[in-house]
Amino acid sequence: MVAYSKIVVAGGGIIGNSISYYLAKRHSIPCTIIDPVGIAPAASGKAGGFLAKDWSDGSPIQELQRRSFDLHAEQAEHLGAGKIDYRRLECIAVVCDERSGGGAKPAGKKLEGVEWADMNAVGSRMMGGADTIAQVHPKKLCNAMWEYSQEAVGSKLIVGKVVEAISNDDGSICGVKLEDGTIVDADALVVACGPWTDAAKTWFGSEIGAKIPRMTGVKYHSILIPSPRVLSQAVFFSGYGDPEVYPRPDGDAYITGFPDAATIVTESPGEEE
């Protein structure tokens, strides 16, 4: 790590902030984040923040997901759980009968202990308890990680758009050029642009650009609805379009679902529909 003293991270989302945070926390190394808008302006600040430890068990990303779950718990301890709205909760699946015309709240063992059971709910099953389910507020997490990076080692944020990676004759990075013509010195460049990574193909020569994989994005539609009480169960509904509901400790209910097909994202960060 000591070989690099001018690290530039292109992208101010969760990946860019995580890199900055761990450079500061584990290596006492500052970096410069460059983003067209600022910290977590797009999906990294608008996601649901739902965390499941073991839902990828048996897949190639099993250990990655388990490690990610544990790291979020460590971040909550270090940054403050209240500051990032981190908490453990339950997750439950609720089946609804769309054919029913409504009526009184259902009763019975199948729905016992279900906070979200209401009209037309006909059954449920537990998907995870507090030992394997948690949540965090993505925007608050990104802000807290960035605040730590700034205060601990003096990391900097530049609001701008990278248009070119500048290289030495041996191919090593020596800087980046921004859209306004500004040159930022760098001896390492990390591309952390999420679904906008495709744009980075033009920053490098054709040989390197061709090696950057095509990156697509999947748009999920979401809304925030205030709840009269703070709930502690995330719910995956079956019926009525299969929405997912993540109640937050501030009383908001984050409701999401209905994903679009994967596509190349053409909207600017922070301006997605």
N, C-alpha and C positions, 0 to 999 in steps of 0.2 A: 504493500500500500504506500510506502514512503516514496516510491518512484513517481507518484502522481501528486502534484501540488496544486494543479489548476483543473479541477474536475468540473465539467459542465454537464448538467442533466437537462435534456430537452423534454419537457413535459412536467406539469405541476400537479399531476393526479396522484392517486394512491401509490403507484409504483415509484414515481419520481420522489415523492415525499418519504417513502420508506427507505429508499436509497440514501437520501440526505440524512434521515434520522439515524440509521445504523452506521453511516460513516462518522457521524458526530458521536454517537453513544459508545461505539465499540473501538473506534480508531482515532477519535479527536481530530478528524479531518473535515474542513469546511468544503462546501461546493457552491456552485452557482446554478440555480434552477432558472431556466428560460421557458416562459409559457406565454402564449398570445393574450391570455386574459388574466391569469393569476393562479392562486392556489385552489385546486379542485373545482374548476368551473363547470365541468361536464358530469359524466356518470359517476366519477369518484366522489362527488359531493351530493349526488342525487339518488344514489342506490339505496336499497332497503336496509343494508347492514346486517342481514341475517347470517348467522354462523352455525354450521353443523359439523361436528367433529368426524363422524364416521359414515357419512352418506356416500362417500366414494370408496369405501372399503371393497377390496376385490378388483379395483380398477388400477390403471397405471399411475394415477395421481393420489392413491391412498395415503402415502406417507407425507406428500406435500400438503394435502388438506388437513391432516392431523397436526402437522407442524404449524400450519397457519392458525389453526384454532388455539393452540397453546401460546403462540406468539401474541395473539390478540389479548389473551389473559395477562401476559407479561407487560404488554403496553399499558393496559388498564392500571396495573399496579404501579408502574413507573410514572405515567402521566396523570393518573387520577381517574378512577372509574367514573365519578360524577362529571368530570370535565368532558369526557367523550361519550357519555351516556351508555357505558358498558354495563351489562347485567346478564345474569343467567336466567333462562326462562324455559317453559315447556313448549313443545310443538305438537299439535293435534290435527288430525284430518277429520273433517266433518262432511258427511254426505247429505245433500239436500234433494228433495223431491220437487222438481220444477212443475210437476203436474198438479200439485196440491194447490188449493185455492187459499191457503192460509189458515189461521186459527190460533189457538192458544199455544204458548210455549210448551214443547213436548216434554214428557217425563219418561222415566224408565232407566234401567241400568246402563243401556247403551250410551246415554247422554249424561250420566252422572258425573259431575265435576267439570263439565264443559262450560267455560265462561261465555263462549260465543253461541251456544245453542239458542235458537230462536225459532220462529215459525218456519215450517217446512223442513227442518232438520230431522233426519230419520236414523242416523247412526254416526259413530265416530270410532277412531282408533288412535292410540298414542303413537307418535312418531319419534319422540325423544324427550328426555327430561333435562333437568338443570346440569347434569353431568356431561351432556353431549350437545346442548343447544345454548347459544348465547346471541347477543346482538350488540351492535355498536352504532353510533351515529357517524356515518362516513365523513361528512363535512367537518364535524367537530374533531374527529380523529386526525384528518389531514391537517387541520389548523393547529392542533396541539403538537403534532410531530414537527411541523414547520417552525412553530414558536420555539420548541426546544432546540432545533438545529441552529436557529438564529442566535439564541441566547448562549448556548453552550460553546459554539465554535465560530460564530460570525458568518454563517452561510448567508448568501444573498439571493434575492429574487430580481430578475429582469423581466419586465413585461415586454415581450417582443416575439417576433416570428423568425425562426431559423430558416435560412434559404440556401446555405452552403456550408459544407464542412471543409475547412482549409487544411491542407496536408503539407508536410515536408517532402523533400525529394525521396526519402525512404518510405513514404507512405504513412508515417505517423501523424497523428492529429496535432496541429499547432494552434487551432482556433476555429471559431465559427463566425459566419457573416449573417447579420440580421437583415430583415426586409428594409429597414431604414438606412442601411449601409454601415452600421456600427460593426466593428470587429471586436469580438470577445476572445481573449487569449485562452487557450485550453491545451492541456497535454493528454486529456482523456475526455471522450464524448460518449455519454450514455443516451441512447434513443429510448425514451419511455413515453411514447406518444399514444399508446393504446390503439384505438381504431383509426387514428390519423398517422400511424406508422408508415402507411403506403406513401405518404408525401416525402418521407425521408429518402426514398429511392433517388430523388433528384438532387440530394445534397452531396452525393459522392460521385465519383466517376462511374461510368457504365458498368465496369467490371464488379465493383463492390455493390453498386445499387441493385444489380441483378440478383445478388445473393440475399437481399432482404426479402423475407417472405411476404406474400400478399396477406394483408390484414383486413378482416371485415369486422363489422359491428352488428350486434343484435339489439334492436330497440324494444324496450319494454315500456308499456304505458303505466303511469302511476299517478295517484292522487293522495293527498293528506287530508284526513277528516278528524276533527277534534272529537274525543270521546269524553263523556261525562265522568268517567272514572278511569284510573290507570289499570290496565289489564296486564296479565302476565303469561298469556298463551298466544303464540303465533299459530295461525290457522291456515291450513291448506284446504280450501273448499272443493268439493266435487259437485258440480252443478252450477248453473248461472254463469257459465263461462270459465269456471275453475279459477277464481281469483285467489291470491295469497294475501294474507293480512298480517302485518307485523306491528303490534302495539308498542309504542315507545314510552319510556318513563316520564316524558313530559305531558302525556295524555293524548298525543296525536296517534292516529292509526294510519300506517303507511299501507296502502292497498295497491297491489300491482298484478300484472298478468298480461295476457294477450300480446305475446311477442310478435314482431314482424320477422320476416325472413332475413337471414344474414345478407348484408350488403356493404359495399364500399361507402363509407360515410363522407358525404360531400359538404355538409353544413360546417360552419366554423365552430370551434369549441365554445360552449356556452350558449350557442344559438340553435341547438338541435330542436326539432319539432317533437 
